[in-house]
């Protein structure tokens, strides 16, 4: 299957972080360094990623990412693979809780 153009879906729950900053957020998310699990992360980042994988039921996770470019908040990314799309999920780690931020969705074209 070939990839179709990637779109960015913005989550309403994280609007306070992205509203008016979409271009900056897209640039930061596009520049994260993806790493393959198993990997070593800080406890809070690892818990954030594990919780998101479970709660959002993200399948076939192949990569994760952590960034401090949104300081004072953290940014965590999770790359999941669905039957019809590859999705990079991003959440903001606010220290006491996380907020869904956006998803880069690359739908797969039928061959």
C-alpha positions in Angstrom: 0.0 0.0 0.0 1.2 3.5 -0.9 1.0 6.4 1.5 -1.4 9.3 0.8 -0.6 12.8 1.9 -0.3 13.3 5.7 -2.9 15.4 7.4 -2.8 16.8 11.0 -5.9 16.3 13.2 -6.1 18.7 16.2 -7.7 17.4 19.4 -10.1 19.8 21.0 -9.0 18.8 24.5 -5.5 20.2 23.8 -6.8 23.4 22.1 -5.2 25.7 24.8 -1.8 24.4 23.6 -2.2 24.6 19.9 -4.7 27.3 19.2 -2.9 30.0 17.2 0.3 27.9 17.3 -0.4 25.2 14.8 2.6 25.9 12.5 5.0 26.0 15.4 3.5 22.8 16.9 3.7 21.0 13.5 7.3 22.0 13.1 8.2 20.7 16.5 6.3 17.4 16.0 7.9 17.0 12.6 11.4 17.3 14.1 11.1 14.9 17.0 13.7 12.1 17.2 11.8 8.8 17.1 13.2 5.8 19.0 12.3 2.2 18.9 11.1 0.4 22.0 12.3 -1.1 24.1 14.2 2.1 25.1 15.2 4.0 28.2 13.0 7.0 29.1 12.4 9.0 32.3 9.8 7.5 34.5 7.1 10.2 33.8 7.7 10.1 30.0 7.5 6.3 30.0 4.3 6.3 32.1 2.8 9.0 29.9 3.5 7.0 26.8 2.4 3.6 28.3 -0.9 5.2 29.5 -1.7 6.7 26.2 -1.0 3.4 24.3 -3.4 1.6 26.7 -6.1 4.3 26.9 -6.2 5.1 23.2 -5.6 1.4 22.2 -2.8 2.4 19.8 -1.9 -0.7 17.8 1.5 -1.9 16.6 3.5 0.8 18.3 6.9 1.0 16.5 8.4 4.2 17.8 8.1 6.7 20.6 9.4 10.3 21.1 10.0 12.8 23.9 10.7 16.5 23.4 11.2 19.5 25.6 10.6 22.0 22.9 7.2 23.0 24.5 8.8 23.9 27.8 7.6 24.3 30.5 5.6 21.3 29.2 6.8 18.0 27.8 5.8 16.5 24.5 5.4 12.8 24.0 4.9 11.0 20.7 3.7 7.5 19.8 3.8 6.0 16.3 1.1 3.4 15.8 0.2 1.4 12.7 -3.5 0.7 11.8 -4.7 -1.4 8.9 -5.6 1.7 6.9 -3.2 4.4 8.3 0.0 5.1 10.1 -0.6 7.6 12.9 1.9 9.7 15.0 0.0 10.8 18.2 1.3 13.7 20.2 0.3 14.5 23.8 1.4 17.4 26.1 2.7 16.3 29.5 1.6 19.0 31.9 3.2 17.4 34.9 0.0 16.5 36.7 -1.8 15.2 33.6 -1.6 14.9 29.9 -3.6 16.5 27.1 -4.0 15.1 23.6 -2.5 17.5 21.2 -2.6 16.3 17.6 -2.2 13.3 15.3 -0.3 13.1 12.0 -2.4 10.7 9.9 -0.9 9.1 6.8 -3.7 7.1 5.2 -2.7 4.1 3.1 -3.9 3.9 -0.5 -5.2 0.7 -1.8 -2.9 -1.0 -4.3 
